[in-house]
Amino acid sequence: MSPPSASAPDPQPGLPVGVESTLDFRGSRRLVGWEEWFWYLVAAVSYILLGIWHKWLLNWFVGPAWLVAFVVVGPWLTDRIGLTSRRGDR
């Protein structure tokens, strides 16, 4: 057997094989594929709909903050509540 390649990253301890590719450098789950599109779409639609009635939301500071909040907090919250199934649960 040959020694492990220096270019291949060591898998994170305690995680099943293949799960480490879906985690970022902090160990948080990454959004991939349809899930990423879903959160961006929900953020855009909710911002547009609320902006129709609340004009103060339509500015250059609230818009990006709204997007970041939905894409970061939304998946985290659904994971904590248990609405999504995670393959890497410990």
C-alpha positions in Angstrom: 0.0 0.0 0.0 1.1 3.5 -0.7 1.1 6.3 1.8 -1.8 8.7 1.8 -1.5 11.6 -0.7 -0.4 14.9 0.7 -3.0 16.7 -1.4 -6.0 14.8 -0.1 -7.5 16.5 3.0 -7.9 14.4 6.1 -11.5 13.6 6.8 -12.9 15.3 9.9 -13.0 12.9 12.9 -16.4 11.5 13.9 -18.1 12.0 10.5 -19.2 9.3 8.1 -17.2 9.0 4.8 -18.5 11.5 2.2 -20.1 13.9 4.7 -17.1 16.1 5.1 -17.6 17.5 1.5 -20.9 19.1 2.5 -19.4 21.0 5.5 -17.6 24.3 5.4 -14.4 25.1 7.3 -16.3 25.6 10.6 -18.2 22.3 10.3 -21.5 24.0 9.3 -23.6 22.4 6.6 -23.3 23.9 3.1 -26.3 24.6 1.0 -26.1 22.7 -2.3 -28.2 22.3 -5.4 -31.9 22.9 -5.1 -31.7 23.9 -1.4 -29.5 26.9 -2.2 -31.9 28.0 -5.0 -34.9 27.5 -2.7 -33.5 29.9 0.1 -32.5 32.6 -2.4 -36.0 32.4 -4.0 -37.7 32.6 -0.7 -35.6 35.6 0.3 -36.3 37.4 -3.0 -40.1 36.7 -3.0 -40.5 37.7 0.7 -38.5 40.9 0.2 -40.5 41.9 -2.8 -43.9 41.1 -1.2 -43.1 42.9 2.0 -41.6 45.8 0.1 -44.9 46.4 -1.7 -46.6 47.4 1.6 -43.6 48.6 3.6 -41.6 51.0 1.5 -38.9 51.6 4.1 -37.6 48.0 3.4 -36.6 49.0 -0.1 -33.2 50.5 0.3 -29.5 49.4 -0.3 -28.9 48.4 3.3 -32.0 46.4 4.2 -32.1 44.4 0.9 -28.6 42.8 1.2 -29.2 42.2 5.0 -32.5 40.6 4.2 -30.9 38.2 1.7 -28.1 37.3 4.0 -30.4 36.8 7.0 -32.7 34.4 5.0 -29.9 32.4 3.5 -27.9 32.1 6.7 -30.6 32.0 9.4 -33.3 30.1 7.5 -31.4 26.8 6.9 -29.9 27.0 10.4 -33.3 27.4 12.0 -34.9 24.6 10.0 -32.0 22.3 11.0 -32.4 23.2 14.7 -36.2 22.7 14.6 -35.7 19.4 12.8 -37.6 20.1 9.5 -34.6 19.0 7.4 -32.9 15.6 7.6 -29.1 15.9 8.0 -26.8 13.0 7.0 -24.0 14.2 9.3 -25.8 14.2 12.7 -23.6 13.2 15.5 
